[in-house]
């Protein structure tokens, strides 16, 4: 049975779409145009599968999931993840697990607060103090991430993994909101390296 992913450009569903492509799974991508994303999320059709009205939503047989990193973990447990997920008994498993989740649970809130109170919310609802707090906490996270990456090409010694996909999205979001220019140099190089990944290029081309 084909996996179905509901996806709209620039959302967290990019993580899942990239992973599906990287794993070579049979999937159907239902891309919702940017201009219609909010409207479609409120329709009875979409509310029936995701009452939160957010993206992504993944349907795999009888299973429906809506949390991007959890979906990644699910897919790699259920299907052959290959080198995208280091084995439990290898030194890379700990770092891999940390970075897989850090892109969302570690950095996500700070980046979203920065985004919301700098760009997303109407002017009258923005708080400069919250935006400043989000920017400072994001800076700390970027420095922590840069230290973890060091001079490696990818976050794990063994090479490219799903953790890089997870982290890439939050860096991509910072790039979109023009908050990535002051990132450490090794993260900028890392970001540019990941952009050359063939699966990413295929998925990102759908965004045009």
N, C-alpha and C positions, 0 to 999 in steps of 0.2 A: 504494500500500500504506500502511495506517495505521501511524503511529508508536505504539509502546507504551511507556509510562513506568510503572515500578514505584515507588510513592511511599508514604511514610508521614509523618504529620503531624510537623512541627518538624524534619524532616531536611533535608539539602542538596538533596533532590529538589524542594523549594519553588522553588529557582532555575530549574530546568528546566521545571517545570510553568508557572510564570509566563511564561517566555520562549515556550513553545509557544503559550500563550494569546495573548500579545502579538503573535506573528507570524501568528496565524490559521491555524496548520497543522492538518491532520487528525490527531488523536491520540486514543489511548485511555488513560485514566488508571486504573491498577489500584492503588487505594488500600488499603493494609494498615492495619487499625485499630491504634492505639497498643498496646493490650493484647496483640496477637498478633504484633507486628513482630519481636521476637527469635525467637519460636517459628517463624514462617514463614520467616525467613531461614536456618534450619537444615534446612529440608525438602529432600528430593532435587530437587523441582521447581525451587526457587529456586537451590539450589547448582549446578544444571546450567547456569544462565545467569550466576550471579555467585558463584563459590566464596568470595569474601570475606565474603559474607553481610551486605553493607551496602546502603544506599540512597543515591542512585538507581541503577536500571538502566534504560537506554534501549535499545530494540530498533527498528532501522530497516532493514527488509529483512534482509540478511545481516550487518548491522553491529550489534554489541552493545557498549555503552560504560557505564562505571560512575563516571567522575570528573565531578563536576557542572560545573565551569568548562570542562573539555575538551569536554563535551557541548554546552555553550552555543556554544563556538567552532565546533564541527562543524556544528551546525544553521545557524549564520549563514553559514558558508562554502557549505554545500550548497543552502540555500534562500534566498529573498529576505529579507534582514534589514532592508531599508529604512533608516530613520533610526536604527535601533537599533545600527548599527555604522557609525561615520564612515568615509569613504573614506580610503584610504592617503595620498592627496596633500592631505589637509586638516590644519590645525593641531590638530584634536581627536584625530587618530588616536593620537598618542603618549600623551596623558593617558588616553584611553579604554582603551588596552591595559594601561597600568599599573594603573588602578583595577579593571578586569575581573579581574585576577589578585590584586590586593592583598587582596581580601576573604577569600581562601583562603590563598594562599602567604605573604602578608605578615602577616596577623592571626590566621589560623586556629589555629596551634599554641598561641599564647599564650592565646587564649580557651578552647581545649579544656583546657589545663593548669589554668587558673583554675577552669573548670567541674568538672573531674575531682576536683581536690583541695579543692574547697569543698563540692561537692554529690554528685557522681556516685559516687565510690568509697566503699566501706564506711569507716566512721570510722577503723578501725585501719590502713588503707592510705593515708590522706591525709597529705600533707606540708604543714604550714603554710608552710614556706619556699618550696616550689614554687608554692603558691597565691599567696603574696606576690609572687614573681617574675612569675607570669603576670599579676597585677593591674597591676604597674608597667609591664610591657611593653605590655599592652593600653592603658594610659593614654597611653603614648607614641604608639602607633598611632592612637588617637583624635585626639590633638592634631595629628598629621601629616595625617590625613584632614580634620580641620576646617580646617586651613590651606589644603589643596588645594581644598576646597569654597568657602571664602571666603563671599562674599555671593551666590553663584549659587544658582539653584533646584536645579540638578543638577550633576553632576561635570564635564560637558563644556559648553563655551560654547554649543554648538549645541542643547542641550536633553537630554531624557531618552534614555538609551541602555541597552544591556544591562549596562554597567558599574554602573549604579545598582541593577539587579536583583541583581548579584553582591554588591555591598557591603551592600545591604539585609539579606541573610540573616544576615551576621555581627552586624549591629546588632540584628536581631530576636532572635538567640540571646542576646546580652548582656541584652536586655530580659527574656527568659524567666528568666534566672538572676539577675535583679535587680542587674545590674552596669552599668546604663546611666544611672542617676540623676545621676552626676557627669560625664557627657559634656558637651562644649562645647555651648552653647546653639544654635549654628547646626546642629549635627548632630541635636539633638532636633527642631528645626523641619523639617529635611530628612526625618527619619524619619516624622514626622507627615504631611508632604506625600506621600511615597511610599505611605503607607497608604491614601490616597484614590484611588490608581490603580485604574481599573475592573477590569483583568485581575487585579491582586492581590486585590481584594475578592472576585472570583469564585473564585479558587483558595483563598484563606484561608477562605471559607465552607465548603469541603469539610472543613476541619479540625474543625468543630464536632461 
